[in-house]
Amino acid sequence: MRVHEELTAGGAALSYPALTAFCRRQGIGQTPLVPAGQYHFDPGVEMQHDTSPHQVEVGGRKYKAQTASAVLCYSHMLFFQIQPTFQRFDCKVFLTEALRYMGGSPERVMIDNTHVVVLRGTGREMIAVPEMEAFGERFGFRFVAHERGDANRSARVERPFSFIENNFLAGRTFATWDDLNRQARQWCDRVNSTYKKHIHAVPRELFAVERPHLKPLPAWIPEVYRLHQRTVDVEGYVSVHTIRYSVPAAWIGRRVEVRETKDKIEIELDARHLVTHVRAVGPHAQRIMLAEHKLPRGEAVKRDPHPEEQSILRAAPEIAEYVAALKQKGRKVVALALRHLLRLLKEYPREPFLAAVGEAARYGLYDLDRLERMILRRVARDYFLLEETETDGDD
């Protein structure tokens, strides 16, 4: 536009469209066109994997979800799932399901430069996250990434996203996420058995040639899981991704380990106490209570004392009032404060410990770090004084 203004100011009589058309014909300011190439893949060599955001309606609510897709490059066999999130855990779950659907593993899996798999670098210099690299070794494939800006390199998996959005998702609603992915699998079966004009073949027929070239899956495929450490809240629930799962009321305030898999949430207090829930994907901020965890109507929750509190009172019953006040006025979480106090009782001599606790109770001090300093001052003064010995004058 600025060039057109200067030309007309100098007396040239031409319109702006005429100027831009002249520039296009002469190649001024234009990137030279380069013909697109083709990638040829032998059977069983490569599978391409990528994700794309889509709007879906599940259970009467609209979500912005992630569509994860995998395509075998030789036969164009398609498999996809849709999840509300796509983190490293979801990626491993999806690829496990995709490889089971294909019935084997290729030599490599081509990805976009996604942080879910990539630790650092791009293209040939890409280094995968050790966790994902180990996952690939389990199935016998390796992750590779295309060069930045080389979108044609992943065209096999990019093509179906528009097809999924305009054919599978168009006009469909789903009761649950499991219902969505169940319908997606049925749709993949139908699409993979349909003639494709752009490849002049049926993917299922090409897959019959490719399948013998895929690496067989391991005889035992371990379940994908991730671990969480949680403390049971005062209402008897454990929160995982804003969804709260019930546990027995006796576990309130206790530390538990949560094992999250594709279908289950397992909450373990110890080797003999385990609670299993069906994993909920959404909606968020909901509570899930098992029937055995419901208290009879009118019965209040009976909270057993913390095991640390029981140990403290058995060892030093004279500080019971201080323990009760610490639970009410201490700044730490009750379980952590009691654990800290129990450690002080076990590590330091009894007399300076009780003297420091008595002084702290008298002045209303419930900072356990300060209480520990008070104990140390008494220990240094009363228990580590060296007796003076007589020495000869010649020494």
Secondary structure in CASP SS format (residue, H / E / C, confidence):
PFRMAT SS
TARGET T0000
AUTHOR 0000-0000-0000
METHOD secondary structure of the structure
MODEL  1
M C 1.00
R H 1.00
V H 1.00
H H 1.00
E H 1.00
E H 1.00
L H 1.00
T H 1.00
A H 1.00
G C 1.00
G C 1.00
A C 1.00
A C 1.00
L C 1.00
S C 1.00
Y H 1.00
P H 1.00
A H 1.00
L H 1.00
T H 1.00
A H 1.00
F H 1.00
C H 1.00
R H 1.00
R H 1.00
Q H 1.00
G C 1.00
I C 1.00
G C 1.00
Q C 1.00
T C 1.00
P C 1.00
L C 1.00
V C 1.00
P C 1.00
A C 1.00
G C 1.00
Q C 1.00
Y C 1.00
H C 1.00
F C 1.00
D C 1.00
P C 1.00
G C 1.00
V C 1.00
E E 1.00
M E 1.00
Q E 1.00
H E 1.00
D E 1.00
T E 1.00
S E 1.00
P E 1.00
H E 1.00
Q E 1.00
V E 1.00
E E 1.00
V E 1.00
G C 1.00
G C 1.00
R E 1.00
K E 1.00
Y E 1.00
K E 1.00
A E 1.00
Q E 1.00
T E 1.00
A E 1.00
S E 1.00
A E 1.00
V E 1.00
L E 1.00
C C 1.00
Y C 1.00
S C 1.00
H C 1.00
M C 1.00
L E 1.00
F E 1.00
F E 1.00
Q E 1.00
I E 1.00
Q E 1.00
P C 1.00
T C 1.00
F C 1.00
Q C 1.00
R H 1.00
F H 1.00
D H 1.00
C H 1.00
K H 1.00
V H 1.00
F H 1.00
L H 1.00
T H 1.00
E H 1.00
A H 1.00
L H 1.00
R H 1.00
Y H 1.00
M H 1.00
G C 1.00
G C 1.00
S E 1.00
P C 1.00
E C 1.00
R E 1.00
V E 1.00
M E 1.00
I E 1.00
D C 1.00
N C 1.00
T C 1.00
H C 1.00
V C 1.00
V C 1.00
V E 1.00
L E 1.00
R E 1.00
G C 1.00
T C 1.00
G H 1.00
R H 1.00
E H 1.00
M C 1.00
I E 1.00
A E 1.00
V C 1.00
P H 1.00
E H 1.00
M H 1.00
E H 1.00
A H 1.00
F H 1.00
G H 1.00
E H 1.00
R H 1.00
F H 1.00
G C 1.00
F C 1.00
R E 1.00
F E 1.00
V E 1.00
A E 1.00
H C 1.00
E C 1.00
R C 1.00
G C 1.00
D C 1.00
A H 1.00
N H 1.00
R H 1.00
S H 1.00
A H 1.00
R H 1.00
V H 1.00
E H 1.00
R H 1.00
P H 1.00
F H 1.00
S H 1.00
F H 1.00
I H 1.00
E H 1.00
N H 1.00
N H 1.00
F H 1.00
L C 1.00
A C 1.00
G C 1.00
R C 1.00
T C 1.00
F E 1.00
A C 1.00
T C 1.00
W H 1.00
D H 1.00
D H 1.00
L H 1.00
N H 1.00
R H 1.00
Q H 1.00
A H 1.00
R H 1.00
Q H 1.00
W H 1.00
C H 1.00
D H 1.00
R H 1.00
V H 1.00
N H 1.00
S C 1.00
T C 1.00
Y C 1.00
K E 1.00
K C 1.00
H C 1.00
I C 1.00
H C 1.00
A E 1.00
V C 1.00
P H 1.00
R H 1.00
E H 1.00
L H 1.00
F H 1.00
A H 1.00
V H 1.00
E H 1.00
R H 1.00
P H 1.00
H H 1.00
L C 1.00
K E 1.00
P C 1.00
L C 1.00
P C 1.00
A C 1.00
W C 1.00
I C 1.00
P C 1.00
E C 1.00
V C 1.00
Y E 1.00
R E 1.00
L E 1.00
H E 1.00
Q E 1.00
R E 1.00
T E 1.00
V C 1.00
D C 1.00
V C 1.00
E C 1.00
G C 1.00
Y E 1.00
V E 1.00
S E 1.00
V E 1.00
H C 1.00
T C 1.00
I E 1.00
R E 1.00
Y E 1.00
S E 1.00
V C 1.00
P C 1.00
A H 1.00
A H 1.00
W H 1.00
I C 1.00
G C 1.00
R C 1.00
R E 1.00
V E 1.00
E E 1.00
V E 1.00
R E 1.00
E E 1.00
T E 1.00
K C 1.00
D C 1.00
K E 1.00
I E 1.00
E E 1.00
I E 1.00
E E 1.00
L E 1.00
D E 1.00
A C 1.00
R C 1.00
H E 1.00
L E 1.00
V E 1.00
T E 1.00
H E 1.00
V E 1.00
R C 1.00
A C 1.00
V C 1.00
G C 1.00
P C 1.00
H C 1.00
A C 1.00
Q C 1.00
R E 1.00
I E 1.00
M C 1.00
L C 1.00
A H 1.00
E H 1.00
H H 1.00
K C 1.00
L C 1.00
P C 1.00
R C 1.00
G C 1.00
E C 1.00
A C 1.00
V C 1.00
K C 1.00
R C 1.00
D C 1.00
P C 1.00
H C 1.00
P H 1.00
E H 1.00
E H 1.00
Q H 1.00
S H 1.00
I H 1.00
L H 1.00
R H 1.00
A H 1.00
A C 1.00
P H 1.00
E H 1.00
I H 1.00
A H 1.00
E H 1.00
Y H 1.00
V H 1.00
A H 1.00
A H 1.00
L H 1.00
K H 1.00
Q H 1.00
K H 1.00
G C 1.00
R C 1.00
K C 1.00
V C 1.00
V H 1.00
A H 1.00
L H 1.00
A H 1.00
L H 1.00
R H 1.00
H H 1.00
L H 1.00
L H 1.00
R H 1.00
L H 1.00
L H 1.00
K H 1.00
E H 1.00
Y C 1.00
P C 1.00
R H 1.00
E H 1.00
P H 1.00
F H 1.00
L H 1.00
A H 1.00
A H 1.00
V H 1.00
G H 1.00
E H 1.00
A H 1.00
A H 1.00
R H 1.00
Y H 1.00
G C 1.00
L C 1.00
Y C 1.00
D C 1.00
L H 1.00
D H 1.00
R H 1.00
L H 1.00
E H 1.00
R H 1.00
M H 1.00
I H 1.00
L H 1.00
R H 1.00
R H 1.00
V H 1.00
A H 1.00
R H 1.00
D H 1.00
Y C 1.00
F C 1.00
L C 1.00
L C 1.00
E C 1.00
E C 1.00
T C 1.00
E C 1.00
T C 1.00
D C 1.00
G C 1.00
D C 1.00
D C 1.00
END
